[in-house]
Amino acid sequence: MKYMLIMRATDEAKAAYEQVDFAQVIEKMGAYNETLIKAGVLLAGEGLADSMADNFVVDFAGETPVVTDGPYGETHELFSGFWILEVGSKEEAAAWASRAPLGEGSKLEVRRVTDMSDFAEFADTDAMKNEAAWREVNGQA
């Protein structure tokens, strides 16, 4: 099973983060990532640019999508990075998430990533066949 660990910050977490030496943050994150790699569970992980930098929102509320530059809403609506893990169970995902080196006020939203089996009733459609072929070619089958 794949799970996405989504880093979310509160105003409290953002304030605490500003008091920590960035080199220390990098060191702790690097050690955590190395642990995930050695355990063979890390599939992907990235940090995201600050919410004010080169980011935008596409809003589909109207008839035509509207693209708007940041800033976004409140801090709790933002996420600052993610990991995607492949683990054997929800409990294992929770155990790894609990070990993330995040500071006070931070939260991890943990969501299961769907796979082709979640859409088995559509397996014979052209769209699903095309996606399955793409995944095969790109080593994501």
ABEGO torsion letter per residue (X at the ends): XBBBBBBBBBAAAAAAAAABBAAAAAAAAAAAAAAAAAAGABABBBBBBBAABGBBBBBAABABBBBBBOBBBBAAABBAEBBBBBBABAAAAAAAAAABBBBBGBBBBBBBBBBAAAAAAAAABAAAAAAAAAAAAAGAX
